[in-house]
Amino acid sequence: MSYLDKVKWNEDGLVPAIVQDGRDGRVLMMAWMNQASLEKTIETRRTWFWSRSRRKFWMKGESSGHVQVVKDVALDCDGDTLLIQVEPVGPACHEGFRSCFFRSLQDVAWAETEPRLVSPEDMYGKPPK
């Protein structure tokens, strides 16, 4: 039995992957993986995902240079979520923040709770979508 057989893929053949900074535990992002992206992640030790909106296989950092070096891949007890610990090279968020979770609810409004590390224009040459 392959390690892939232990993963409970959803009806679209995907599994959520939570990406965490392996140095301090900060959750950086969540994205979807299919079998090919999990295999490529393990093979290259860089994070690869499946974009549901763009219907595209992609590597984190392929356009920004902000790759994630994989240190550990774990499967939760139900087999339906991955936890990937990485050493990030630059911000994880396409808006230039360290984490995609840079907003916290404060008094019924979302507030930015961490500084932007780099502008999206500097990362991609254009504002984020």
C-alpha positions as CSV (number, residue, x, y, z in Angstrom):
1,M,0.0,0.0,0.0
2,S,1.3,3.4,-1.0
3,Y,1.4,6.4,1.3
4,L,-1.1,8.0,-1.2
5,D,-3.7,5.3,-0.3
6,K,-3.8,6.6,3.3
7,V,-5.0,10.1,2.1
8,K,-8.8,10.6,2.0
9,W,-9.1,12.7,-1.1
10,N,-12.4,14.6,-1.5
11,E,-14.8,14.0,-4.4
12,D,-12.6,16.3,-6.6
13,G,-9.5,14.3,-5.8
14,L,-8.2,17.0,-3.5
15,V,-7.0,17.3,0.2
16,P,-6.5,20.5,2.2
17,A,-2.9,21.3,3.0
18,I,-2.1,23.6,5.9
19,V,1.4,25.1,5.6
20,Q,3.2,26.0,8.8
21,D,6.5,27.6,9.4
22,G,8.6,24.8,10.9
23,R,10.7,27.2,12.9
24,D,8.0,28.8,15.1
25,G,4.7,27.1,14.2
26,R,3.0,30.1,12.5
27,V,0.4,29.0,10.1
28,L,1.3,30.5,6.8
29,M,-1.4,29.4,4.4
30,M,-3.9,26.7,3.3
31,A,-4.1,25.4,-0.2
32,W,-5.4,22.3,-2.0
33,M,-3.3,19.4,-3.2
34,N,-4.1,16.6,-5.6
35,Q,-2.1,13.4,-5.8
36,A,0.3,14.9,-8.4
37,S,1.1,17.9,-6.3
38,L,1.7,15.8,-3.1
39,E,4.0,13.6,-5.1
40,K,5.9,16.6,-6.6
41,T,6.1,18.2,-3.1
42,I,7.7,15.1,-1.7
43,E,10.0,14.7,-4.8
44,T,11.3,18.3,-4.9
45,R,11.0,19.3,-1.2
46,R,9.1,22.4,-2.4
47,T,5.4,23.0,-2.0
48,W,3.1,22.3,-5.1
49,F,-0.6,22.7,-5.1
50,W,-3.7,22.5,-7.3
51,S,-5.6,25.8,-7.9
52,R,-9.3,25.2,-8.0
53,S,-10.1,28.6,-9.5
54,R,-7.4,28.5,-12.2
55,R,-7.6,24.8,-12.7
56,K,-3.8,24.7,-12.6
57,F,-0.9,22.8,-10.9
58,W,1.5,25.3,-9.4
59,M,4.6,25.6,-7.2
60,K,4.6,28.2,-4.4
61,G,7.0,30.9,-5.4
62,E,7.2,30.1,-9.1
63,S,6.5,33.7,-10.0
64,S,7.5,35.6,-6.8
65,G,10.6,33.5,-5.9
66,H,9.2,33.0,-2.4
67,V,9.4,29.3,-2.2
68,Q,8.8,27.0,0.7
69,V,11.4,24.4,1.6
70,V,9.6,21.3,2.9
71,K,10.8,20.0,6.2
72,D,8.0,17.6,7.1
73,V,4.7,16.3,5.7
74,A,2.1,15.0,8.2
75,L,-1.3,13.4,7.8
76,D,-4.0,14.0,10.4
77,C,-5.7,11.2,12.3
78,D,-8.7,11.1,9.9
79,G,-6.5,11.1,6.9
80,D,-8.2,14.1,5.3
81,T,-5.9,17.0,6.0
82,L,-2.1,17.5,5.5
83,L,0.1,19.6,7.7
84,I,3.3,20.7,5.8
85,Q,6.1,22.3,7.8
86,V,8.3,24.5,5.8
87,E,11.2,26.9,5.9
88,P,9.8,29.8,4.0
89,V,11.9,32.0,1.7
90,G,10.0,35.3,1.8
91,P,6.3,35.9,2.5
92,A,3.7,33.2,2.0
93,C,0.8,35.6,1.1
94,H,0.4,36.9,-2.5
95,E,-0.4,40.3,-0.8
96,G,3.1,40.4,0.7
97,F,2.4,39.3,4.2
98,R,4.3,36.6,6.1
99,S,1.1,34.6,6.5
100,C,-2.2,34.6,4.5
101,F,-3.8,34.9,8.0
102,F,-2.8,38.5,8.5
103,R,-6.2,39.7,9.5
104,S,-7.9,39.1,12.9
105,L,-11.4,39.9,14.0
106,Q,-11.3,42.9,16.4
107,D,-14.5,44.4,17.6
108,V,-16.6,42.9,14.7
109,A,-14.1,44.2,12.1
110,W,-11.1,42.7,10.4
111,A,-7.9,44.3,11.2
112,E,-4.4,43.7,9.8
113,T,-2.3,42.3,12.7
114,E,1.1,41.9,11.1
115,P,3.2,44.1,8.8
116,R,3.3,43.7,5.0
117,L,6.8,42.5,4.2
118,V,6.8,43.3,0.5
119,S,4.4,45.0,-1.8
120,P,2.6,42.9,-4.4
121,E,3.9,45.2,-7.1
122,D,7.5,44.3,-6.0
123,M,6.6,40.6,-6.0
124,Y,4.7,40.4,-9.3
125,G,4.9,43.8,-11.0
126,K,1.2,44.3,-10.5
127,P,-1.4,44.5,-7.7
128,P,-2.9,41.2,-6.4
129,K,-6.3,40.0,-7.6
